[in-house]
Amino acid sequence: MHFYMADTPGRLRIESPVLKHNQQKCTTFQEFVKGIGGVTSVEMKPELGSATIHYDPKILDHTKLIGLLEKTGDFDHFQAKTPDDYLEETIEGVAKLALDAASDGLTE
C-alpha cells in the first residue's frame, strides 16, 4: 500500500492506505476536512482510499492543508508519491530497458 498526492491550485487528491476500504475512517476524515476553512468540497472513494479536496487557494494554502491532513494520522506526505515520482520511475525504467537492449545488441 502507498500514499499518493497530486495538487493543482484549488484541488488536492490524496490516497491513503489508512482510508482504503475503511468507511468509518473515510466518514470521520471527510467530516474533519469539511470543517477546514477554505475547503469547498470533499469527494471520498473508500474502495481506493482516496479523497479529492477542492479548496479556495486564496483562503487556504496547499501546504497548510496537507499539514492539517497529517494531524489526523490518515496521511503522510513524506511517504506520498506524486505524479512526478511516477514519471521519473517510468523514464528510469525505459532508459534501463533501452540500455539493456543496446548492450545486448553490442554483444551479439
Buried (B, 14 or more C-beta within 10 A) or exposed (E): EEBBBBBEEBBBBBBBBBBBEBEEBBEBBBEBBEEBEBBEEBEBBBEEBBBBBBBEEEEBEBEEBBEBBEEBEBBBBEEBBEEEEEEEEEEEEEEEEEEEEEEEEEEE
